[in-house]
Amino acid sequence: MHLSESVTQHLATLRDYIRWGASRFNHARLFFGHGTSNAVDEAAALVLHAVHLPHGLPAGYFDSVLTPDERLEVLGLIERRIAERKPAAYLIHEAWFCGLPFYVDERVLVPRSPIAELIEGRFSPWIDRPDEVADILDLCTGSGCIAIACAMAFPDADVDAVDISSQAIEVAQFNIEKHEVEVQVRAVQSDLYEELQGKRYDLIVSNPPYVNREEWDSLPLEYHAEPRLGLESGETGLDCVRRILREAESHLKPDGILIVEVGSSAEALEYAYPGVPFCWIDFERGGDGVFLLTAEQLGEYRDHWV
Ligand SMILES: C[S@@+](CC[C@H](N)C(=O)[O-])C[C@H]1O[C@@H](n2cnc3c(N)ncnc32)[C@H](O)[C@@H]1O
């Protein structure tokens, strides 16, 4: 008997297929970290997508039996996840960020920044008058997830969503329209600040590429399915971050703040700029390597950025 026949004969419910998928994923030693952190959640995302059900499905439905067609559909997705080693988000073209669904494909990184937690809290306590925030810049926007979530959290603000990649800008624009925030969010194809001459912001937020070349080479295959331009940034991982720091002050209002994720390159950053009082943000839901500097500090340490 063919494997798929044996599986579809013996497994019946949503719960069965999620359990089986998770076991297959663990056996195949897949990597998780692109929206889910374990095999069960990754399998659930694929199984629920295959049967057109929402990811927050109430537990009672997990005992419902799949039709023969649905079983084959589920099997197909689980086998693709193993064979192609692409994050589930690319197979189902959806990733969640700040409680919002975003269209994703291989033109953009799968959204997963811990900055989501800051957006949901409207950057408290660092922004003490959120209703007065008028201009936000999301540098290196990818799918547009940070820019769009910021627009929702700050409904009176204008948001510029910048990316150097024309393909990423296409995806960001698609998501801007999907979430109907065209009036608030502008997608701009630009090499960092290049197309933003003279513009100043209350908040610059960025999840730029920050992986060093050696680390990129050793990343699991799932990361290699993502655009390299979105991850790798030179020998030390800091090429892009250095440029962000250099010009941030001239694009911030006097009380503005800069928030940048540097993840695994936090130590390299401290080493590159000794004495700069980077404020490293703590997250309740996990994640690290995100720093904050005020416009005032950026001015004070101006000589360091050159
Ligand atoms: C780590 S991804 C982040 C995407 C998105 N902000 C997120 O959190 O999911 C970095 C993005 O930076 C873009 N990028 C790389 N170099 C850039 C540059 N010099 N100027 C603007 N964007 C750049 C890449 O195209 C990629 O979309």
The ligand as an SDF file (V2000), in Angstrom:
LIG
                    3D

 27 29  0  0  0  0  0  0  0  0999 V2000
   14.9650   41.8280    8.0320 C   0  0  0  0  0  0  0  0  0  0  0  0
   13.9840   42.2820    6.6060 S   0  0  0  0  0  0  0  0  0  0  0  0
   12.6840   43.0480    7.5210 C   0  0  0  0  0  0  0  0  0  0  0  0
   11.3520   43.0850    6.8800 C   0  0  0  0  0  0  0  0  0  0  0  0
   10.2340   43.5810    7.8010 C   0  0  0  0  0  0  0  0  0  0  0  0
   10.5370   44.8880    8.3600 N   0  0  0  0  0  0  0  0  0  0  0  0
    9.9480   42.5860    8.8990 C   0  0  0  0  0  0  0  0  0  0  0  0
   10.1950   42.8940   10.0710 O   0  0  0  0  0  0  0  0  0  0  0  0
    9.4510   41.4950    8.5930 O   0  0  0  0  0  0  0  0  0  0  0  0
   14.9550   43.5920    5.9730 C   0  0  0  0  0  0  0  0  0  0  0  0
   14.4480   44.3070    4.7370 C   0  0  0  0  0  0  0  0  0  0  0  0
   15.3990   45.3580    4.4770 O   0  0  0  0  0  0  0  0  0  0  0  0
   15.4840   45.5670    3.0980 C   0  0  0  0  0  0  0  0  0  0  0  0
   16.7400   46.2910    2.8250 N   0  0  0  0  0  0  0  0  0  0  0  0
   17.9980   45.7840    2.7590 C   0  0  0  0  0  0  0  0  0  0  0  0
   18.8830   46.7670    2.5010 N   0  0  0  0  0  0  0  0  0  0  0  0
   18.1630   47.9180    2.4170 C   0  0  0  0  0  0  0  0  0  0  0  0
   18.5130   49.2800    2.1630 C   0  0  0  0  0  0  0  0  0  0  0  0
   19.7910   49.6510    1.9510 N   0  0  0  0  0  0  0  0  0  0  0  0
   17.5380   50.2130    2.1340 N   0  0  0  0  0  0  0  0  0  0  0  0
   16.2370   49.8530    2.3490 C   0  0  0  0  0  0  0  0  0  0  0  0
   15.8490   48.5830    2.5770 N   0  0  0  0  0  0  0  0  0  0  0  0
   16.7970   47.6140    2.6280 C   0  0  0  0  0  0  0  0  0  0  0  0
   15.3650   44.1760    2.5020 C   0  0  0  0  0  0  0  0  0  0  0  0
   14.9560   44.2410    1.1610 O   0  0  0  0  0  0  0  0  0  0  0  0
   14.3470   43.5170    3.4600 C   0  0  0  0  0  0  0  0  0  0  0  0
   13.0490   43.6230    2.9330 O   0  0  0  0  0  0  0  0  0  0  0  0
  1  2  1  0
  2  3  1  0
  2 10  1  0
  3  4  1  0
  4  5  1  0
  5  6  1  0
  5  7  1  0
  7  8  2  0
  7  9  1  0
 10 11  1  0
 11 12  1  0
 11 26  1  0
 12 13  1  0
 13 14  1  0
 13 24  1  0
 14 15  1  0
 14 23  1  0
 15 16  2  0
 16 17  1  0
 17 18  1  0
 17 23  2  0
 18 19  1  0
 18 20  2  0
 20 21  1  0
 21 22  2  0
 22 23  1  0
 24 25  1  0
 24 26  1  0
 26 27  1  0
M  CHG  2   2   1   9  -1
M  END
$$$$
